[in-house]
Amino acid sequence: MRHTVVERELELRLVLSPERSVPVPARLGYHSDDPYAVHVTFHITSERPVHWTFSRDLLVEGVFRPCGHGDVRVWPTKSEGRSVVLMALSSPDGDALLETPAAPVSAWLERTLRVVPPGTEGEQLGIDDALDELLAR
């Protein structure tokens, strides 16, 4: 089975206070062989990039309405008259609030949904083929 990767480089803003934020280069990644997940790699000043993986459905829903709980929360809002998506990430190492323009995230998500439409994710995993092979023995 051929797998597809959909990536997008973009600049997020790490929100430090209502008046101050700093740019954070990032890469959104989607792999059809991991169809339920999205991967975000943050290129920060540490020795290695920081990676987060969470549900594609969470990000899709978060573009339209607040969703998530725990380690990852996503919601749409307006900032200086433009549509943005906020991501609140929590880990034992700390918390981060990131802001990104909604349009590029939505466009990237649309590309992932064309590669693997909602409801067809399980087909990408080859579980049925593996079960057929196992039961055929």
Disulfide bonds with the S-S distance in Angstrom:
none
